[in-house]
Amino acid sequence: MTEFVLVPGAWLGSSVWDKVAERLRAAGCGAHPVTLSGVAERRGEGPAGAQAHVRDVVDAVEKAGLRDVVLVGHSYSGIPVGQAAGLIGDRLARVVYVDASVPVDGGSFVTSFPGADEVAEAVAANAGWWAPPGPEEFDGQGLDPEQIARLLAGATPHPGASLTEPAALARPLESMPTTYVKCLLDWPEPTGAAAELLAADCWELVEMDTGHWPMFSRPDELARVLLTAAGHTG
């Protein structure tokens, strides 16, 4: 049975995957949403670095004894997911990046993020935490007011250390079967490391005509994309 491990992006907890997980389970798959250390309901654990987030993902796989695993990382969480993929050995079936950052060995989230200086300044001004954006940041992302309100209701500041800690890759990303999901309303094409890696034979590109948070704007379509990526065609 395919086991999807679903990791949210910055500021968000596992509940953002509720609708997608419901559809994956209805298709006969396992779905295991993860909340990263220091975020959402785990905020009380204090700040966490990127390697703690890598361990969160690996633990979600190993402690549950999962096999045939599809690791799914949204936005920021592509950084820990890409590293975790190289650490779980033959448990891995596929990686799916959903409009996500892709780790570069020795690089960090901010080194791959447009506006890195602004992020660093925002973290420094907020005692080491990256505050969630305001509602105006979601304009043009295919979200209605109710979806925006639901997204922000579950958002908490994100630990700044996780944004600057360098990645360490145990396996080359181009060696792992991967689907990159590009959400076209956010930006029309992959950039940076993701664009380069899509030239690899085992990487594929899937486009969604929606914004950066498809688990809110298009959960049914996103679930179908994930199932197709995992080889479920029914």
C-alpha angles and dihedrals in degrees: 000000000000112000116203116203106197119200122187127219129247120324095008137106134212095276091078086076096053097108094041092047091051091056094046091052091048087057090056098260132121117249122196115179114198131207112207122229115277096016134102111332089003095055091107089068088074132231119339135194128228093263090057087055091050088054091049089059095043090048091052088059102038101040091052092045092235124178132180086039126185109196112207120194125184123203110312093013091069084081097062094031093055090052094044090052090066093051103053097066119198092357087082119095100165145340121227120193112197106204084317143156114252120219121245117199107260092007129103139213093268093050089061097038123096108237095027091159091055091051092050091050092048092051092048091050092052101052095263099318131108107228120220116259124256123256091264090068090069096060112126094016098110094254126133121218093262092053092048091049091050092049094050094043089066097040123108133174113286122230108259094211090068090060096056105034111107122247123242115202119207092187132021109263092225090063094062125079104252142176119201113202112203117198104210100204090061096050127336099237143015117272139197119001093357092058091051094046093052087074088069116105094237096048123089134185124225121183127210121194094224141079136280096284105055093159084072103031101037111011095154093050092045091052090052090050091052093047091049091048088054092051099258105139101165 
